[in-house]
Amino acid sequence: HGFTLIELMIVIAILGILIAIALPAYQDYSIRTKNTECLHVGAAAKLAVADYRQSEGSFPTSNAAAGYVFSMTKYCQDIQILPTGAIQMTTQSTGGDAVLTLTPAPGSGSSTGAVTWICSSSVTIANPGWVPKECRN
């Protein structure tokens, strides 16, 4: 009454296969989630740029011009508003650090005031799946 040695070995082999498949997928998910934090922290910068565009009619050239102050987080090292109005976000301690760039779409913010953003990753990292989906080149 109980399991034979062969039955236990089969169960252990099946568990080993499942773990071998699931672990890399979880690690990719974990790194992507950490990189995505910087994108979420950058939402305040997006709002500052859009607000500046609405009130001044042009894009700000720096964090100070937009009135945006960045506070570093565990996974987001830096967020800078570039002279073009684009927002550059640098991740840290994610295991697959990336530089994400949000660029205002051509013509956005001109008549309606709404700014449309195009996200890209300007750094090549080992696995493109580590970058948020909307930022994959």
C-alpha positions, 0 to 999 in steps of 0.5 A: 500500500503505497507508491513504488520507487518507479512511480515516485521517480516518474513524478519527480521527472515530471516535476523537473520538466515543469520547473525547467519550463516555468522558471525561465518564463517567470524570470522573463516576466519578473524582469519585464515587470521591473522594467515596466515600473519605470514606464509607470513612474514616467507617467508624471513626466508625460503629464508634465510635458503634455501640460506644458505643450497645452499651455505654451504651444511647444514642448519643454526642453528639460525637467525644470522647464516642464516643472517635473521633479524625478525621485529615483525608485528601486527599479527606475534610475533616471527620467529626463525630458530631452530638448525634443520633448521626448522622455528618456527613462533608464532602469536599474537593478532589473537583471535586464536594464533598459533605456526606454524613450517616449517620443511625442508622435508628429503633430500630436498636441497641436490642435486637440491638445492631446499628446500621443506617445510612441515608446521605443527601447534604445538599448539592445538587451539579451532578451527583447521580452524583457522590455514592455510590449509597447516599447519593443522595436 
